[in-house]
Amino acid sequence: MLSQVSASNILITGGNFYQSNKTSKDPFERLLEATAPAAFHDSDDVHDPPKCHPNTRVAILNKIMDWIHGADPETRNALIMWLYGPAGSGKSAIARSIAELCAKEGVLVASYFFSRFDSTRNHCRSLIATIAYQASLCFPDIRDRMIGTIEHDPLIFARSLDSQIFSLIVEPLQERIGSGYFNATTPARVVIIDGLDECEDRNSQVKVLEAISKSLHHHRLPFLFLITSRPEPDIRGAFDFGYLSQVSTRNPLDDNYLPSEDILRFLRDKFSEIEDFHPFRAQIPPAWPPEDALQILVDKSSGQFIYASTVVKFVKSTRHRPPQRLEIILGIRPVQHERPFAELDALYMHILSSVANLEAAVQILALQLLSKYPFKVNKMEILLSLDTGDIPILLCDLTSLVSVDESESFGNPGTVLRVFHASLGDFLFDQSRSKQFWINAPLRHAEFAVLYLQDLTRVKTYDDFHNLRFHIQGAAPTRELQEKVVESSLASYLVEKGASSFIPDFFATISQWNIDGAIDLYIEQLQCFDHSAKGILETMYTDSRLTSLVSILKLEVMISHSRNTDILLELFSLSNTQHLLDKLSFSHSAHLSPNYRLFILEFFEDPSRCGIYTLTSERYATAAVYFLNCISNHLEQIIPYPSTDERKYMQQRNTPWLWRKILQKIPSSEATQIARWQALKNQRRLKLYRGSSNMLKSDRAFGLALRCLVHVLPQAAISEELTVLASQHTFGPLLRKRPNRKRAVKQEIARYLARAEQERS
């Protein structure tokens, strides 16, 4: 065994000597280092933190506070409320306002506001420490146990979220739980976690929810958690299953809370502040901003507060005139060096940069934004050659900007794609803003037009035709598009399908294409139209009714809207079969669409185009015979007259000033007279019509037949049938209410008979 040696007998020479005075950190100091102060709801590190504007979001704030107070029977048993909504919908403002309300009431334990732009709170590593620190302030008696835990395990903040919650929150609270503190009426028990989707690691987002779920389920943590986020797939999936689905309630920020009304109130108040306090307020005109400008801003907001907030921040700049800044927002004044939507652009850029299959997602967005009429998702998948169910998967990273939901329109259920932000299109179509995410609209229009033309069997409905028209009108004249127009014989196809209103727009579009061969393409398509039109006319001219329909093409029928085309259908007694033969739409678009009317008239007035299918005098004679027969048949109908009681009743309605005097002469009490007069006055006035509504319609068709006869007779060839019919025709009392038209018809018949007599002699 070695004996103890005195240091005084040892000599050490050479070498370097170091003295270490290292001391371990205080446990509470470790807690402070692990905490993210910027995540507090009232942190001074956050510039201009979003909060609900006064008198806005009242319904949603009340809904959440009722849950916290246990006053809502639908949600009182829920331990977690998930408040979710699109990007920019105001979730953080609502969460911060709730935190302030809870702090005033003394029921707030802690709050944690994630932010993707802050490295101290864009992850979950500081989450539990930050909540634990605030809990130690709320419940000072648990601090010693918390410090003891950290002193015992200095690396506690490197452990799992489950372990941190149990060691730093659940265990220190056991004494309070046992004392019955949380059974009181209004204990402090609210924890707010905002912007969970801004935690960068998606797996960590789910881990946070799982840790909270376990603390509630296994350790009976007596807290209420308000969690806000975008409806990201991973977060939604976590709430859909297990214990979380049983103890949570969902609160979507949708149109049920009337966000547009709140946005309008916010804009009015903010612009009023600008008028009152802006340094250049003397240069603000009266009645600024105009109501239509406010409505445009509300519409562009699409229920999302971030757009309105961005507008206000830009307009209220103290270094510029507010009216001019608003004009930049509205697109009235050009943008120079300003970036009015910088905050909004940063949001869109961040969301789009996280998309896995960006090209496919942008193609889907482009189709949705550039189509005139909305698609059902299954039709989008067919057009884009995607497998069924692909679109929800391809857009799963964009759930904060779009939704894919079941919907029903006009009794037609299906899955539809909805874009939450009207301003998203402005961003994507502006290359200076969207940069690598830019959608080149003319090229995308051409791409989608080509997809339609590759298989025209996809073009079936009214919406399909109008979407195809819209894409061709907006398309760049790419070589592929030109080839598909020729290959598909598009002009002939449009005629065959009766898409008459599209035809003049189609020809106007290709006539403006500034490319080599545009004239040849136009002529080739015009020849396709002419060939198809002549084939249709050849069939129509075999039927006297259809011939007569064609004959009034040049007549100004003066049909104000499509409902009145029923008069034409009745006059020409068109059956479904005959109506389908009218592919050139003489019974509809030729009288409703000025552009189509002009286009089809040009065809008839050019002999080199219509050839033998022009309107000859013989065809006008056929039409005259038809109209004379229609008039004769109508005059032979028995026209029912109203009964004596009906006439008296209608006279009381239509001439109350006369009946008021009559009532006063009738001997009765004053009250009875007043009652009878009020009964008559309150009844709806009616015009005196002969017969039923069907007879009324026939009467209108009869009037049109008279006009048509006056139109065709001067151009009709002399024929024996028409001459005999015209000479035998008489007019009854039914024409007394149309003296001018009766006179015109009799004059034209007389002129026609004179021509016939002259020809015979």
PyMOL commands that set and color helices and strands:
alter all, ss='L'
color gray80, all
select helices_A, chain A and resi 7-9+27-34+37-39+58-69+91-105+127-138+140-152+156-158+161-170+174-179+181-183+196-198+202-217+233-240+242-247+255-257+259-277+281-283+291-301+305-315+322-329+342-353+358-370+377-383+390-394+396-398+423-428+431-437+441-454+456-458+462-474+479-487+490-496+500-511+518-540+544-551+562-571+576-581+589-592+594-604+607-613+617-635+644-654+656-665+670-682+693-715+720-728+733-737+739-760
alter helices_A, ss='H'
color red, helices_A
select strands_A, chain A and resi 80-84+108-113+190-194+224-229+248-252+402-409+412-419
alter strands_A, ss='S'
color yellow, strands_A
deselect
rebuild
show_as cartoon
